[in-house]
Amino acid sequence: MPRKRMQRRTLPHPWFGPLRLLRHCRAWRVAPDGLAIEIRPLDEIGADAVVGLAASYYPAGHDARRREYLDWLYNRNPFGQGRIVAALERGLLIGMMGLIPFRLRCGDATFIAHMVVNVLTHPRHRTKSLFVKMIRVAKHECDEKGEWLIGHPNDAAYPGWKRNGMVFQPGYDMKWIAPLRPLPLRGFRRRADVAPNELPCLDFGPLLQWQSNVRQPVIAADAAFIEWRFFRHPTRSYRVGSLRQGNRVLGYWVRRAFRPMVDLIVDWQGGDFWKAG
């Protein structure tokens, strides 16, 4: 009888709970040629090693080659410290896969997921199936802890994800919408941009209630997440809008410049109220 293939869960969206870090990094596989796959924090791998690997693929100025971006992504996340699945050959970093923790809510349940980012293999080592080996290590880690692994694979990475039993969700299509129209006053609701210095004064209780009522998993976004993810990003500028009743946040949306006079909505919660009045 053929063995039943275990399926993994992935989510179609968004982006970032306290993360229990490994007390000791673990070498999952050491091959005769000296290849080891380990999970370590950025500080143990070394920013110089990560930047050096990124330089083999990305042009100068890319986020993956910026130390301030790496520090923000792996060390400043309010949901926990990010880690790296590292492919090491005799101590040299030849492949990597970032695991960024975030907290999801589905009904009254809260659980941890890890977004896969910054997947790289050195061009000289692309015949060693490093990506598939790193995915297996990441899956094993999540299985042991009962956590989720999420990714947005490109066409080249799709077969590797599929062979590892990932469950794919429908993709997103870009749609054009009309500019925001004035929101009719109903219960003193209003739209307003969010300034970083006012985040501590806002009540996110209504938004947390909305998260509990949604039937699919969503990020447990709060003031700390919004500040880190959008206001503290070292290389991109975002504008955060909100739907409020007094200082109570009923929903939010985030946009960034995409084309001249055109903004791209990159995240939202609280419904589709931002589309029109």
Secondary structure, DSSP 8 states (H G I E B T S, - for coil): -------B---S----------SS--EEEE-TTSEEEEEEEHHHH-HHHHHHHHHTTS-TT-GGG-HHHHHHHHHS-TT---EEEEEEETTEEEEEEEEEEEEEEETTEEEEEEEEEEEEE-GGGTTS-HHHHHHHHHHHHHHHHT-EEE----TTTHHHHHHTTB-------------------STTEEEEE--GGGGGG-B-HHHHHHHHH-SS-EE---HHHHIIIIIS-SS---EEEEEEETTEEEEEEEEEEEETTEEEEEEEES-SGGG--
